[in-house]
Amino acid sequence: MAVPDTNTCELPSEKYYSGLNNVIKAETSDKFCNTEEKLLSKYPILREFCWKLESNLQKLKKEKLSVDMNKHCKYLKLWSQYNVISQIESKSTIICMGFLYSVWESVMDTLKVSSKNKCVINSFTVSTDYLMKWKEMHDYNENYKDLETKFNSNENCKEKYCKYIVDIINVYNEFLHVCAGTNAKRCPEYWEDFKNNYSVASQIELKCKELYDELGFYKLSLFGSKIAPKADDMRKMWRNVQGVTNPASLLNPMKPPGGGNKMGLPYLPK
């Protein structure tokens, strides 16, 4: 299969996050970010996250006529959470996110822009694993239209998109159970949109079957199917109810952060 061109295969959410990462440092960044030297000394990457966050918030003032504040702030919140969760050790993620949240509030207090209430940062009482999955839902809502068009028109992007859809299937099947429970706080505000837009992912899944076979992805029933991953590819397994998991985790199960059964499958609320 041909190597995909990064720009050609880039999805809308990827393009937006790239813009957040490539921001120019604002003159005021040090003022807001050099307030917790002990924490910043322990996690130097946090300083970079901070000045990028501050600089992107400053754009609301400089480009208030062209920036969709609600969209920009939603992306920025997810970008901040993702960077901390993925690059800072788990025991300190809450502290580091709290630091960025405090910087966010301080910056917004100084900006003289209308509708600042659209850019309020809120903390959530859910696990970091859920926050990452919320991001996947949000991003899919931004991507699904382009995904449908590009999948059908660009063969070079097929492998990337098929792998992406596997993750979407996983999130969808898990949250069908989560959001059917009584604790609505575990579902993001855009869950219903995600559910309504899921049909595109379901259609693409059918078109990816041949590629999944080549990559060693295949379905596993939760009701007695034999676990037999291909010897040449132990990376992932396609599940028909819960989505995707890693075959190695089934052979050497670990307890999931949010609970789960002995097979290492996601916890299902009662």
Number of C-alpha atoms within 10 A of each C-alpha: 8 9 9 16 10 10 9 11 20 18 20 18 17 15 12 14 14 12 11 19 15 10 15 11 16 16 10 13 20 14 10 17 23 14 12 11 12 9 16 18 11 9 16 11 14 23 20 16 18 24 25 23 27 27 20 22 21 20 16 23 15 11 11 13 9 9 14 11 21 15 11 18 19 16 18 21 19 18 19 20 20 17 15 22 19 12 12 16 11 12 8 14 18 17 13 22 19 13 18 26 21 15 20 20 14 13 18 21 11 9 13 10 13 11 10 14 11 13 20 15 17 8 9 12 9 12 12 20 12 18 20 15 20 22 19 20 24 20 19 24 20 17 17 20 14 14 24 15 10 19 19 12 11 12 13 17 22 23 19 15 21 21 16 15 23 24 16 24 21 20 19 22 16 19 20 15 14 19 17 12 14 10 10 11 12 18 20 18 12 12 18 13 13 22 14 10 18 19 12 14 22 14 12 19 18 11 15 17 14 10 14 21 13 10 18 18 26 18 18 21 13 13 6 7 9 9 13 12 19 16 7 8 13 16 15 20 26 23 19 15 15 23 21 23 21 16 20 13 16 15 13 10 15 14 15 15 11 13 13 15 13 12 15 18 21 18 16 16 13 8
